[in-house]
Each structure stands twice: as structure tokens, then as C-alpha cells.
């Protein structure tokens, strides 16, 4: 089940240009306007809000993506249902939760991180394809993998980085 339709996907790709423009997922979140900004004094003032940066269009697109994700039977909806009572206040008079935008922000940030990881992986694979060679299929979101991540069976998209070893040779005096 897809949470990002073809129009939203096209808008995201058009806004990004190439994923190589972003070194980290946090830069993409900030560009989309869904990065948290934390204000702290150390003793009394501790508050988090969304950044004022980002493009208005991408904020709206990601809001609609999250709204679509939490409406359907997805892992994102399960996360939403779990976080709303924890992060929002309940209004007994209206029998609704207030402040659910915090939860939307959390889910939007995670979806943007997923978008970044999938695009970055495909970018790196395509950069190694020789001219005239057929590129492999793009990596798509898999709900089964997502569910296994939630159950503690995390499998990173990238293989583990093996550090290069440098051998230092010393000159022996003759």
C-alpha cells in the first residue's frame, strides 16, 4: 500500500532535484520544513517546535503524505495511534486530542528520513552503473521490512562501512 502517490512523488523529486544536494537526512528535513528546533535554558524553558525554514509547498505535501499514512492501515498509523495519547493533551469537553501536529511532525520526519535513505541508496547504485548498462530496479518501500524494524530486526540499507587500513613502512638505516 503506497502512502505517497505519483503526484506527491513527482513534487518531491522536482523539489529535491538530486539527492546528492543533501549530505544528511536532517538537511532534507530542514529543506522540507519538518525539522525540529529545540529551545532550552537548562532549568526552566524546554520546548520543541518545527523550523520556520523550508518551502511552503513541501510542508504542505508532507502534511498530506502523513495525513494519508495515518488514515490507512500502515505502520505509520500504528505509530500515530501510539504517540497521540503520549504527546498530545486530551480535552474532555470536546473529547479530542489537542496538539497532534507534534505527532505529525515526528511521523513526517521519519518518512522524510525513509525517502532520503531510499533515494540515497538508489543514487549510489546508479552512480556505479556503466554507460549502456541496464540499471537495476529502484528500491521501494516495503511494509514487511518496516514492520521487522519495529520488532527490533533492523537491517540497514547500506552495507557496513569497512575502514581502509593504511600500512606504514619504516625505512631501515643501512
DRENVEX-301411 format. One record per residue (C-alpha): residue number from 1; residue in one letter; x, y, z. Coordinates in steps of 0.02 Angstrom, whole numbers, plus 50000, padded with zeros to 5 digits. Layout:
BEGIN
+-----+------+-------+-------+-------+
| seq | type |  east | north |    up |
+-----+------+-------+-------+-------+
| NUM |    A |     X |     Y |     Z |
...
+-----+------+-------+-------+-------+
END
This chain:
BEGIN
+-----+------+-------+-------+-------+
| seq | type |  east | north |    up |
+-----+------+-------+-------+-------+
|   1 |    X | 50000 | 50000 | 50000 |
|   2 |    X | 50077 | 50163 | 49947 |
|   3 |    X | 50067 | 50319 | 50053 |
|   4 |    X | 50150 | 50432 | 49925 |
|   5 |    X | 50056 | 50447 | 49762 |
|   6 |    X | 50134 | 50485 | 49592 |
|   7 |    X | 50095 | 50671 | 49604 |
|   8 |    X | 50174 | 50689 | 49777 |
|   9 |    X | 50324 | 50586 | 49720 |
|  10 |    X | 50347 | 50697 | 49568 |
|  11 |    X | 50336 | 50853 | 49676 |
|  12 |    X | 50464 | 50783 | 49798 |
|  13 |    X | 50586 | 50736 | 49659 |
|  14 |    X | 50560 | 50905 | 49574 |
|  15 |    X | 50594 | 50998 | 49737 |
|  16 |    X | 50749 | 50894 | 49779 |
|  17 |    X | 50825 | 50891 | 49605 |
|  18 |    X | 50954 | 50762 | 49654 |
|  19 |    X | 50979 | 50682 | 49824 |
|  20 |    X | 51164 | 50724 | 49805 |
|  21 |    X | 51114 | 50902 | 49855 |
|  22 |    X | 51090 | 50839 | 50034 |
|  23 |    X | 51228 | 50760 | 50138 |
|  24 |    X | 51114 | 50703 | 50278 |
|  25 |    X | 50930 | 50665 | 50306 |
|  26 |    X | 50922 | 50809 | 50430 |
|  27 |    X | 50962 | 50932 | 50289 |
|  28 |    X | 50818 | 50862 | 50186 |
|  29 |    X | 50700 | 50876 | 50336 |
|  30 |    X | 50751 | 51057 | 50359 |
|  31 |    X | 50727 | 51092 | 50174 |
|  32 |    X | 50553 | 51017 | 50183 |
|  33 |    X | 50515 | 51119 | 50339 |
|  34 |    X | 50492 | 50971 | 50456 |
|  35 |    X | 50649 | 50981 | 50562 |
|  36 |    X | 50629 | 51006 | 50750 |
|  37 |    X | 50701 | 51158 | 50836 |
|  38 |    X | 50729 | 51136 | 51023 |
|  39 |    X | 50736 | 51286 | 51140 |
|  40 |    X | 50817 | 51254 | 51309 |
|  41 |    X | 50887 | 51356 | 51451 |
|  42 |    X | 50944 | 51209 | 51555 |
|  43 |    X | 50825 | 51238 | 51700 |
|  44 |    X | 50652 | 51302 | 51659 |
|  45 |    X | 50623 | 51327 | 51472 |
|  46 |    X | 50616 | 51170 | 51366 |
|  47 |    X | 50512 | 51174 | 51208 |
|  48 |    X | 50518 | 51097 | 51035 |
|  49 |    X | 50439 | 51167 | 50877 |
|  50 |    X | 50457 | 51150 | 50689 |
|  51 |    X | 50583 | 51253 | 50595 |
|  52 |    X | 50523 | 51406 | 50502 |
|  53 |    X | 50638 | 51359 | 50359 |
|  54 |    X | 50583 | 51255 | 50213 |
|  55 |    X | 50471 | 51279 | 50066 |
|  56 |    X | 50286 | 51304 | 50095 |
|  57 |    X | 50240 | 51183 | 49956 |
|  58 |    X | 50345 | 51042 | 50029 |
|  59 |    X | 50274 | 51071 | 50203 |
|  60 |    X | 50100 | 51050 | 50130 |
|  61 |    X | 50147 | 50898 | 50027 |
|  62 |    X | 50224 | 50810 | 50176 |
|  63 |    X | 50073 | 50855 | 50285 |
|  64 |    X | 49960 | 50772 | 50157 |
|  65 |    X | 50076 | 50620 | 50146 |
|  66 |    X | 50069 | 50600 | 50336 |
|  67 |    X | 49880 | 50625 | 50339 |
|  68 |    X | 49864 | 50490 | 50207 |
|  69 |    X | 49982 | 50374 | 50301 |
|  70 |    X | 49892 | 50387 | 50468 |
|  71 |    X | 49720 | 50362 | 50389 |
|  72 |    X | 49764 | 50193 | 50315 |
|  73 |    X | 49813 | 50028 | 50394 |
|  74 |    X | 50002 | 50058 | 50396 |
|  75 |    X | 50145 | 50054 | 50519 |
|  76 |    X | 50136 | 50244 | 50519 |
|  77 |    X | 49954 | 50236 | 50579 |
|  78 |    X | 50005 | 50118 | 50719 |
|  79 |    X | 50142 | 50239 | 50771 |
|  80 |    X | 50018 | 50383 | 50764 |
|  81 |    X | 49891 | 50293 | 50874 |
|  82 |    X | 50028 | 50251 | 50999 |
|  83 |    X | 50103 | 50427 | 51007 |
|  84 |    X | 49946 | 50536 | 51009 |
|  85 |    X | 49898 | 50494 | 51190 |
|  86 |    X | 50080 | 50515 | 51244 |
|  87 |    X | 50122 | 50679 | 51155 |
|  88 |    X | 49954 | 50768 | 51149 |
|  89 |    X | 49836 | 50831 | 51283 |
|  90 |    X | 49659 | 50764 | 51294 |
|  91 |    X | 49515 | 50889 | 51300 |
|  92 |    X | 49373 | 50809 | 51399 |
|  93 |    X | 49246 | 50938 | 51342 |
|  94 |    X | 49271 | 50905 | 51155 |
|  95 |    X | 49333 | 50726 | 51180 |
|  96 |    X | 49478 | 50755 | 51062 |
|  97 |    X | 49666 | 50767 | 51074 |
|  98 |    X | 49748 | 50938 | 51057 |
|  99 |    X | 49922 | 50961 | 50985 |
| 100 |    X | 49925 | 50815 | 50865 |
| 101 |    X | 50035 | 50917 | 50748 |
| 102 |    X | 50182 | 50863 | 50859 |
| 103 |    X | 50146 | 50684 | 50812 |
| 104 |    X | 50125 | 50732 | 50629 |
| 105 |    X | 50297 | 50815 | 50640 |
| 106 |    X | 50376 | 50659 | 50711 |
| 107 |    X | 50300 | 50547 | 50577 |
| 108 |    X | 50341 | 50671 | 50438 |
| 109 |    X | 50522 | 50672 | 50497 |
| 110 |    X | 50531 | 50483 | 50493 |
| 111 |    X | 50450 | 50474 | 50320 |
| 112 |    X | 50575 | 50603 | 50256 |
| 113 |    X | 50718 | 50501 | 50329 |
| 114 |    X | 50649 | 50348 | 50238 |
| 115 |    X | 50635 | 50447 | 50075 |
| 116 |    X | 50814 | 50505 | 50098 |
| 117 |    X | 50880 | 50329 | 50132 |
| 118 |    X | 50792 | 50253 | 49981 |
| 119 |    X | 50844 | 50393 | 49862 |
| 120 |    X | 51023 | 50394 | 49926 |
| 121 |    X | 51038 | 50206 | 49904 |
| 122 |    X | 50972 | 50215 | 49726 |
| 123 |    X | 51086 | 50363 | 49688 |
| 124 |    X | 51239 | 50266 | 49746 |
| 125 |    X | 51188 | 50112 | 49646 |
| 126 |    X | 51156 | 50214 | 49488 |
| 127 |    X | 51322 | 50305 | 49506 |
| 128 |    X | 51410 | 50137 | 49484 |
| 129 |    X | 51313 | 50085 | 49328 |
| 130 |    X | 51419 | 50095 | 49171 |
| 131 |    X | 51354 | 50188 | 49017 |
| 132 |    X | 51246 | 50072 | 48911 |
| 133 |    X | 51220 | 49951 | 49055 |
| 134 |    X | 51041 | 49921 | 49114 |
| 135 |    X | 51015 | 49993 | 49288 |
| 136 |    X | 50938 | 49883 | 49424 |
| 137 |    X | 50761 | 49911 | 49486 |
| 138 |    X | 50736 | 50051 | 49612 |
| 139 |    X | 50719 | 50005 | 49795 |
| 140 |    X | 50540 | 50032 | 49852 |
| 141 |    X | 50462 | 50047 | 50023 |
| 142 |    X | 50420 | 49875 | 50093 |
| 143 |    X | 50295 | 49869 | 50238 |
| 144 |    X | 50362 | 49698 | 50292 |
| 145 |    X | 50538 | 49770 | 50314 |
| 146 |    X | 50465 | 49919 | 50406 |
| 147 |    X | 50371 | 49804 | 50524 |
| 148 |    X | 50526 | 49699 | 50557 |
| 149 |    X | 50621 | 49859 | 50600 |
| 150 |    X | 50489 | 49899 | 50731 |
| 151 |    X | 50508 | 49725 | 50803 |
| 152 |    X | 50695 | 49752 | 50830 |
| 153 |    X | 50762 | 49668 | 50674 |
| 154 |    X | 50842 | 49822 | 50598 |
| 155 |    X | 50933 | 49795 | 50434 |
| 156 |    X | 51022 | 49949 | 50366 |
| 157 |    X | 51005 | 49990 | 50181 |
| 158 |    X | 51191 | 50017 | 50166 |
| 159 |    X | 51318 | 49879 | 50197 |
| 160 |    X | 51429 | 49911 | 50347 |
| 161 |    X | 51573 | 50028 | 50309 |
| 162 |    X | 51741 | 49940 | 50314 |
| 163 |    X | 51877 | 50062 | 50363 |
| 164 |    X | 52026 | 50068 | 50249 |
| 165 |    X | 52187 | 50013 | 50328 |
| 166 |    X | 52348 | 50102 | 50296 |
| 167 |    X | 52511 | 50011 | 50315 |
| 168 |    X | 52656 | 50119 | 50367 |
| 169 |    X | 52827 | 50059 | 50315 |
| 170 |    X | 52979 | 50120 | 50403 |
| 171 |    X | 53145 | 50144 | 50318 |
| 172 |    X | 53287 | 50048 | 50395 |
| 173 |    X | 53452 | 50135 | 50403 |
| 174 |    X | 53594 | 50049 | 50308 |
+-----+------+-------+-------+-------+
END
